Structure formats: C-alpha cells, structure tokens
C-alpha cells in the first residue's frame, strides 16, 4: 500500500499543512518585523481559513475540467510562488495578499490530490491512503511547525517559508515523475459540479463536520493558555505538550479508516457524542493536571476520526448519483473543516471574552451536541435508504 506515489501525496499534505499552521508558531516574529499588533497579525490565520473554505469547492469545481496531472503541477508551482512572496513580504498588506493567494491555491491543491488516492494503491486501500493524506496535516503540526519555529530561532521567520519552498520544489519533481498522468473521469461544467452541494445527504454530512470542527477549535485555539494558566504547565514544557497532543491527533487520523470499515457514517454520531462529553468535562477538569491532561488527550484522539468516513461518503455519493463531480467531492472535507476552524475560533473568542477561559469546553460541547444530532439523523436516513434498496431488490425477484 505505501509506495513512493502515496508518499508523494502525504508529503504534499505535509507541505500544505505546514504552510497553513506555521503562522501560529511565528506570529510574534511576524508582528514585530512588520510592525503591527499581534492581534492584527493574528488575522492572517482567520483570513487563510475563510478563503480556504470558500475557495476549495468553487476553484476545484472550475479546475476539474482540465487534465488533473498538469493542473496539480501548476498549483504546486503557484504554491512555490506564494511561499516566496511570503518569504519576501516587506509589508503587512503584502503578507495578507500572499496568504490569501496561498489559501486559494492550497484549497484546490489538496482537493485535486485526493482524486489520485484510488489510482496509487489497490481499491481496498483507498480509505487508508485518504487517512494518510490527512495524517500529513497532523505530521505538519507535530514536526513541520516545530521545525519551522526552531529554524526561526536561528534566523528570520522568513526561513520558515524558505523551508516550505524547498520541500515544495522536491514535491514538484515527485509529482512530475511518480503520480499517474491519466485524467479523471468526465467532469461536469461548473454549474453541473455545484449541484452536488444541493444534495441533502451532502449538506448533512458537511454540517456535521463543520460542527465537529467548531467543537474542536473552540478549545484548541486556546490550548496554550489552558496548558499554561489552568494546568500550570511550565513554559518550557509547552512544546512537548503540543507534540503529545499531535501524536493523539495522528492516532485519530490513522484509526479513521477502521471506523469507516465498521459502519462509517452510520456510527459517526457516537464519536460526536463522546466529543460532546469530553468537551464539557474539560470545563471541570482543566484545573486538575492529571484529569485535565487525560481529557485533552481524549479530545485529540476523537478530533479526526470523522475524516475517512466523511470523505469516503462524499466520494460514494458523487460517484453514484453525480458523475463528474469527483474533484468537488474531494474538496468538501477540507473545506467543511476549515469553516469549522473559523467558526470554532470565533465562538471560542466570544466565550472567553464573556465567560472566561474555562467556558471553551461548554462552548465546544454545544457544537458537538449539534453535530451528534445532525449525524444521528443522517445515519437514520442511510439505514432507511439501505432497507429500501434491499426491499426493492426482493420485490424484483
């Protein structure tokens, strides 16, 4: 299953993830160098997430009409250009423009790369390949971002984008040589692609993902102050704590294909229910080191279990009912989750401002409860549709 082509796709998600998350680690350096308040520099994170979530379905639907191998190579080239622009940005306005450009390019790049998953390994391993691609983002948070922060200590923050640029150049060569050059199946025009987004099942699955992502980022956005202020973790231990949480997130991603095999979307509501319980418990355990640490680790284990079942469900609906929309279907997981990131971070900030840091668990729990309800309703619909098909087959006999 794991070959050089699969490695190429994982390395691509690693580069995209490092590009997206690196700002979190070097935010103070950027604010100082560009002479802006750190709160203003923080908008670079929000802007990226918003553009990413909007751009993924629209740009991907437009690009899906072109040969995907050449399209992916073009996107990686533009990704290199965007990182060079960040590396050389001389003003805050230039940095914002560069991040907007990178968000648009990144959203389409990961979506197009997903369409290669069935072609780089045997069909029975498709869900595992998809989980590995998503795991690349987790590896970026555990390895890529800390490494970028490390080199920033010895050089300018611009060195972090130089690192991403070098990785991207290697990626361009790997994609050129290793990924299959055959095109996707016939795709619809832009209007024909977007009809996928009107399907009730797609809307429900995307809504559940947005709500679960919001639940996660209500607390994850404030993980550093939770660790430092509530759990009283020494400053020199924060990096280690983030690495441990990242390992939990990687386990979550790698476990996701197993969940897909034992019911997939039909059982996902159970995961969201557990996420709701753990989120609410965080409010009451975050002042106790052992209990709080365990709760946070559990939230990490639950964080990405939804990835493979949801992505496979999008692709199945697309293939069966909306031929020609596979590229758009491949964009929906990352797009939906980025909406959740933006919404969760916003809701978390309001919760902290009004009720204090301890309230982020309750806020996240509310989102997770809503995700549970939506997912349970979708599971009931999936079971009903399955029984209907079986009953119809029996009548035809």
C-alpha positions as CSV (number, residue, x, y, z in Angstrom):
1,X,0.0,0.0,0.0
2,X,2.7,2.5,1.0
3,X,4.7,3.3,-2.1
4,X,6.5,6.4,-3.5
5,X,3.3,7.7,-5.0
6,X,1.5,7.5,-1.7
7,X,4.5,9.1,0.0
8,X,4.3,12.0,-2.6
9,X,0.6,12.6,-1.6
10,X,1.4,12.5,2.1
11,X,4.4,14.9,1.6
12,X,2.1,17.2,-0.3
13,X,-0.4,17.4,2.6
14,X,2.6,17.9,5.0
15,X,3.8,20.9,3.0
16,X,0.2,22.3,2.8
17,X,-0.3,21.8,6.5
18,X,3.0,23.3,7.5
19,X,2.1,26.4,5.3
20,X,-1.3,26.7,7.0
21,X,-0.2,26.2,10.6
22,X,3.2,27.8,10.6
23,X,1.8,31.2,11.2
24,X,0.7,30.1,14.7
25,X,4.3,29.4,15.8
26,X,5.9,32.5,14.3
27,X,3.1,35.1,14.8
28,X,5.1,37.3,17.3
29,X,8.1,37.4,15.0
30,X,5.9,38.5,12.0
31,X,4.1,41.1,14.1
32,X,7.4,42.6,15.3
33,X,9.1,42.5,11.9
34,X,6.1,44.0,10.0
35,X,5.4,46.5,12.9
36,X,1.8,45.5,13.5
37,X,0.0,44.5,16.7
38,X,-0.1,40.7,17.3
39,X,-3.9,40.8,17.2
40,X,-3.7,42.2,13.7
41,X,-1.1,39.7,12.7
42,X,-3.5,37.0,14.0
43,X,-5.9,37.9,11.2
44,X,-3.5,36.1,8.9
45,X,-4.9,32.8,10.4
46,X,-8.5,33.7,10.1
47,X,-8.2,35.1,6.6
48,X,-6.5,31.9,5.4
49,X,-9.2,29.7,6.9
50,X,-12.0,31.7,5.4
51,X,-10.5,31.9,1.9
52,X,-9.6,28.2,2.0
53,X,-13.2,27.1,3.0
54,X,-14.8,29.3,0.2
55,X,-12.1,28.6,-2.4
56,X,-12.0,24.8,-2.1
57,X,-15.3,23.9,-3.7
58,X,-15.5,26.8,-6.2
59,X,-11.9,26.7,-7.5
60,X,-11.8,22.9,-7.5
61,X,-15.1,22.7,-9.5
62,X,-13.7,25.1,-12.1
63,X,-10.3,23.3,-12.4
64,X,-11.7,19.8,-12.6
65,X,-12.3,20.3,-16.4
66,X,-8.6,20.4,-17.0
67,X,-6.1,17.5,-17.0
68,X,-5.5,16.8,-13.3
69,X,-1.8,16.0,-13.5
70,X,-0.9,19.2,-15.3
71,X,-3.3,21.1,-13.0
72,X,-1.6,19.7,-9.9
73,X,1.8,20.6,-11.2
74,X,0.6,24.2,-12.0
75,X,-0.9,24.5,-8.5
76,X,2.4,23.4,-6.8
77,X,4.3,25.9,-8.9
78,X,1.9,28.6,-7.8
79,X,2.3,27.3,-4.2
80,X,6.0,27.8,-4.5
81,X,5.5,31.4,-5.8
82,X,3.1,32.1,-2.9
83,X,5.6,31.0,-0.3
84,X,8.4,33.0,-1.9
85,X,6.0,36.0,-1.8
86,X,5.5,35.4,2.0
87,X,9.3,35.0,2.5
88,X,10.0,38.3,0.8
89,X,6.9,40.3,2.0
90,X,8.0,43.8,3.1
91,X,4.7,44.9,4.5
92,X,1.6,43.6,6.3
93,X,-0.6,44.2,3.2
94,X,1.8,42.1,1.1
95,X,1.7,39.4,3.7
96,X,-2.1,39.4,3.7
97,X,-2.2,39.2,-0.1
98,X,0.3,36.4,-0.1
99,X,-1.7,34.4,2.5
100,X,-5.0,34.9,0.6
101,X,-3.3,33.7,-2.6
102,X,-1.8,30.6,-0.8
103,X,-5.2,29.8,0.8
104,X,-6.8,29.7,-2.6
105,X,-4.1,27.6,-4.2
106,X,-3.8,25.2,-1.2
107,X,-7.6,24.5,-1.1
108,X,-7.5,23.4,-4.7
109,X,-4.3,21.5,-4.4
110,X,-5.4,19.2,-1.6
111,X,-8.7,18.6,-3.4
112,X,-7.1,17.6,-6.7
113,X,-4.6,15.4,-4.8
114,X,-7.4,13.4,-3.2
115,X,-8.6,12.3,-6.6
116,X,-5.3,10.4,-7.0
117,X,-5.9,8.2,-4.0
118,X,-7.8,5.4,-5.9
119,X,-5.0,5.3,-8.5
120,X,-1.9,5.0,-6.3
121,X,-2.9,1.9,-4.4
122,X,-5.3,-1.1,-4.6
123,X,-9.0,-0.3,-4.2
124,X,-9.2,-1.9,-0.8
125,X,-6.6,0.5,0.5
126,X,-8.3,3.7,-0.8
127,X,-9.6,4.7,2.6
128,X,-6.2,4.1,4.2
129,X,-4.5,6.2,1.6
130,X,-7.0,9.0,2.3
131,X,-6.3,8.8,6.0
132,X,-2.6,9.0,5.3
133,X,-3.1,12.1,3.2
134,X,-5.0,13.7,6.1
135,X,-2.3,12.5,8.5
136,X,0.2,14.6,6.6
137,X,-1.5,17.7,8.1
138,X,-1.1,16.2,11.6
139,X,2.5,15.4,11.0
140,X,2.9,19.1,9.9
141,X,1.7,20.3,13.3
142,X,3.9,17.8,15.2
143,X,7.1,18.1,13.0
144,X,6.8,20.8,10.4
145,X,5.7,23.7,12.6
146,X,8.1,23.0,15.5
147,X,10.9,22.6,13.0
148,X,10.0,25.9,11.4
149,X,9.9,27.5,14.8
150,X,13.3,26.0,15.5
151,X,15.0,27.4,12.4
152,X,13.3,30.8,13.1
153,X,15.2,30.9,16.4
154,X,18.5,30.9,14.5
155,X,17.3,33.0,11.5
156,X,14.4,35.2,10.5
157,X,10.8,34.0,10.4
158,X,11.2,34.1,6.7
159,X,13.4,31.0,6.9
160,X,10.2,29.0,7.7
161,X,8.8,29.9,4.3
162,X,12.2,29.1,2.7
163,X,11.9,25.6,4.2
164,X,8.4,25.1,2.8
165,X,9.6,26.4,-0.6
166,X,12.4,23.8,-0.7
167,X,10.0,21.0,0.2
168,X,7.6,22.2,-2.5
169,X,10.3,22.1,-5.2
170,X,11.0,18.5,-4.2
171,X,7.3,17.8,-4.4
172,X,7.1,19.3,-7.9
173,X,9.7,16.8,-9.1
174,X,8.0,13.8,-7.3
175,X,4.5,14.7,-8.7
176,X,6.0,15.1,-12.2
177,X,7.7,11.6,-12.0
178,X,5.5,9.5,-9.7
179,X,1.8,10.4,-10.0
180,X,-0.3,8.8,-12.8
181,X,-0.9,11.1,-15.7
182,X,-4.3,9.7,-16.7
183,X,-7.2,12.2,-16.3
184,X,-10.2,11.9,-14.1
185,X,-13.5,10.6,-15.4
186,X,-15.6,13.1,-17.5
187,X,-16.4,16.1,-15.4
188,X,-19.4,18.4,-15.5
189,X,-19.3,22.1,-16.1
190,X,-19.2,24.5,-13.1
191,X,-23.0,24.5,-12.7
192,X,-23.2,20.8,-13.0
193,X,-20.5,20.4,-10.4
194,X,-22.1,22.6,-7.8
195,X,-25.4,20.6,-8.0
196,X,-23.6,18.1,-5.6
197,X,-23.8,20.8,-2.9
198,X,-27.6,20.7,-3.1
199,X,-27.9,17.0,-2.1
200,X,-29.5,16.7,1.4
201,X,-27.1,14.0,2.4
202,X,-24.0,16.0,1.4
203,X,-25.4,19.1,3.3
204,X,-26.0,17.0,6.4
205,X,-22.5,15.3,6.3
206,X,-20.8,18.7,5.7
207,X,-22.9,20.3,8.5
208,X,-21.8,17.6,11.0
209,X,-18.2,18.1,10.0
210,X,-18.4,21.9,10.4
211,X,-20.0,21.5,13.9
212,X,-17.4,18.9,15.0
213,X,-14.6,21.1,13.7
214,X,-16.0,24.0,15.6
215,X,-16.2,22.0,18.7
216,X,-12.5,21.0,18.4
217,X,-11.3,24.5,17.7
218,X,-13.2,26.2,20.5
219,X,-10.7,24.7,22.8
220,X,-7.7,24.0,20.5
221,X,-7.4,27.7,19.7
222,X,-6.9,28.3,23.4
223,X,-4.8,25.2,24.2
224,X,-1.7,27.2,25.0
225,X,-3.4,29.3,27.8
226,X,-5.3,26.3,29.0
227,X,-2.0,24.4,29.5
228,X,-0.1,27.4,31.0
229,X,-2.8,29.0,33.1
230,X,-5.2,26.2,34.0
231,X,-2.9,23.2,34.2
232,X,0.1,25.3,35.3
233,X,2.4,23.7,32.8
234,X,5.9,25.3,32.7
235,X,6.6,27.3,29.6
236,X,9.5,25.0,28.6
237,X,7.1,22.0,28.6
238,X,4.5,23.6,26.2
239,X,6.2,22.3,23.0
240,X,6.3,18.8,24.4
241,X,2.6,19.0,25.3
242,X,1.7,20.1,21.8
243,X,3.8,17.2,20.4
244,X,1.9,14.7,22.6
245,X,-1.4,16.2,21.5
246,X,-0.3,16.0,17.9
247,X,0.5,12.3,18.4
248,X,-3.0,11.8,19.7
249,X,-4.3,13.6,16.5
250,X,-2.2,11.4,14.3
251,X,-3.6,8.3,16.1
252,X,-7.1,9.7,15.5
253,X,-6.4,10.0,11.7
254,X,-4.8,6.6,11.3
255,X,-7.7,5.0,13.2
256,X,-10.2,6.7,11.0
257,X,-10.2,4.0,8.2
258,X,-11.0,1.3,10.8
259,X,-14.1,3.3,11.8
260,X,-15.0,3.5,8.1
261,X,-15.0,-0.3,7.9
262,X,-17.2,-0.8,10.9
263,X,-20.1,1.4,9.9
264,X,-18.6,4.6,8.7
265,X,-21.1,7.4,8.6
266,X,-23.8,5.3,10.4
267,X,-21.8,5.2,13.6
268,X,-20.1,8.6,13.5
269,X,-22.8,10.1,15.8
270,X,-21.3,8.0,18.6
271,X,-17.9,9.8,18.1
272,X,-19.6,13.2,18.2
273,X,-21.5,12.2,21.4
274,X,-18.1,11.2,23.0
275,X,-16.6,14.5,21.8
276,X,-19.5,16.4,23.5
277,X,-19.0,14.6,26.8
278,X,-15.2,15.2,26.7
279,X,-15.6,18.8,25.7
280,X,-18.0,19.6,28.6
281,X,-15.8,17.6,31.0
282,X,-12.8,19.8,30.0
283,X,-14.5,22.8,31.7
284,X,-14.5,20.9,35.0
285,X,-11.1,19.1,34.7
286,X,-8.9,21.8,33.2
287,X,-7.8,22.9,36.7
288,X,-6.6,19.4,37.6
289,X,-3.4,18.4,36.0
290,X,-3.9,14.6,35.5
291,X,-7.7,14.8,34.8
292,X,-7.3,17.8,32.5
293,X,-4.4,16.2,30.6
294,X,-6.3,13.0,30.1
295,X,-9.4,14.9,28.8
296,X,-7.3,16.9,26.4
297,X,-5.6,13.8,25.1
298,X,-9.0,12.1,24.6
299,X,-10.2,15.1,22.6
300,X,-7.1,14.7,20.4
301,X,-8.0,11.0,19.9
302,X,-11.5,12.0,18.8
303,X,-10.6,15.0,16.7
304,X,-10.0,13.5,13.3
305,X,-11.9,10.2,13.4
306,X,-14.5,11.7,11.1
307,X,-12.1,12.3,8.2
308,X,-12.1,9.0,6.3
309,X,-15.8,8.1,6.8
310,X,-16.9,11.5,5.7
311,X,-14.5,11.8,2.7
312,X,-15.5,8.3,1.5
313,X,-19.2,9.1,1.9
314,X,-18.7,12.3,-0.2
315,X,-16.9,10.3,-2.9
316,X,-19.6,7.5,-2.9
317,X,-22.5,9.9,-3.3
318,X,-20.6,11.8,-6.0
319,X,-19.7,8.6,-8.0
320,X,-23.2,7.0,-7.7
321,X,-25.5,10.0,-8.1
322,X,-23.5,12.9,-9.6
323,X,-20.9,11.5,-12.1
324,X,-18.4,14.2,-13.0
325,X,-18.2,15.8,-9.5
326,X,-15.4,13.7,-8.0
327,X,-13.0,16.6,-7.7
328,X,-15.5,18.8,-5.9
329,X,-16.4,15.8,-3.6
330,X,-12.7,15.6,-2.8
331,X,-12.7,19.2,-1.7
332,X,-15.5,19.0,0.8
333,X,-13.7,17.6,3.8
334,X,-11.0,20.2,3.9
335,X,-13.5,23.0,3.0
336,X,-16.0,22.0,5.6
337,X,-13.4,21.6,8.4
338,X,-11.9,25.0,7.6
339,X,-15.4,26.5,8.1
340,X,-15.4,24.8,11.4
341,X,-12.0,26.1,12.3
342,X,-13.1,29.7,11.6
343,X,-16.4,29.3,13.4
344,X,-14.9,27.5,16.4
345,X,-12.1,30.1,16.8
346,X,-14.7,32.9,16.6
347,X,-17.1,31.2,19.1
348,X,-14.2,30.4,21.4
349,X,-13.0,34.0,21.5
350,X,-16.5,35.3,22.3
351,X,-16.9,32.6,25.0
352,X,-13.6,33.6,26.6
353,X,-14.3,37.3,26.4
354,X,-17.7,36.9,28.1
355,X,-17.4,33.9,30.4
356,X,-13.6,33.3,30.7
357,X,-11.2,30.6,29.6
358,X,-13.0,27.9,31.5
359,X,-16.0,28.2,29.2
360,X,-14.5,26.9,26.0
361,X,-15.3,23.4,27.0
362,X,-19.0,24.1,27.3
363,X,-19.0,26.1,24.0
364,X,-17.3,23.2,22.2
365,X,-19.7,20.8,23.8
366,X,-22.7,22.6,22.4
367,X,-21.3,22.4,18.9
368,X,-20.5,18.6,19.4
369,X,-24.1,18.0,20.6
370,X,-25.4,19.6,17.5
371,X,-23.0,17.5,15.4
372,X,-24.4,14.4,17.2
373,X,-28.0,15.3,16.3
374,X,-27.3,16.0,12.7
375,X,-25.1,12.9,12.3
376,X,-27.7,10.7,14.0
377,X,-30.4,12.0,11.6
378,X,-28.1,11.2,8.6
379,X,-27.4,7.7,10.0
380,X,-31.1,7.1,10.2
381,X,-31.5,8.2,6.6
382,X,-28.6,6.0,5.4
383,X,-30.2,3.0,7.2
384,X,-33.6,3.8,5.7
385,X,-32.2,4.1,2.2
386,X,-30.4,0.8,2.6
387,X,-33.5,-1.1,3.8
388,X,-35.4,0.5,0.9
389,X,-32.9,-0.8,-1.7
390,X,-32.9,-4.3,-0.1
391,X,-36.7,-4.4,-0.1
392,X,-36.9,-3.2,-3.7
393,X,-34.4,-5.9,-4.8
394,X,-36.5,-8.6,-3.1
395,X,-39.7,-7.4,-4.9
396,X,-37.9,-7.5,-8.3
397,X,-37.0,-11.2,-7.6
